[in-house]
Each structure stands twice: as C-alpha cells, then as structure tokens.
C-alpha cells in the first residue's frame, strides 16, 4: 500500500513538472494560472501522433523523427 501511494505521488509530481515546462500552467507567487487550451492542444497532438505511429506497419520506419 505504501508503494502504491509513493507511485501515485511520483506520478503527480511528474505531471506537475511536465505541465510546467510544457506551458500548461504558470505559478506567480500564490496564484496558479491554468492554460487549458494549451494542454488540450498538446494532448491532442500526442494522441494523433501516437495513433499515426501505431497504425503504420511495424516493419516501416516513421516518416520523420519525433520532435521534442
């Protein structure tokens, strides 16, 4: 049980750090501003890229390398 809670805590911290660097929200003192449209766009791009890669034949390389 303790390990499960630690895993959930680690996932939450990873989400917060990734979201901060992706520009999904900003922290100014005590204010936290959430940019939901930016998060939606990034998530939709990730889903469409993932589906594109999954739908390709396993033996063929992707069209272009994945951009960070």
BELUR-V391406 format. One line per field, one symbol per residue. burial: # if it has 16 or more other ideal C-beta (glycine too) atoms within 10 Angstrom, else .. A space follows every 50 residues. Layout:
# BELUR-V391406
burial=???
This chain:
# BELUR-V391406
burial=..................#....#.................#........ ..................
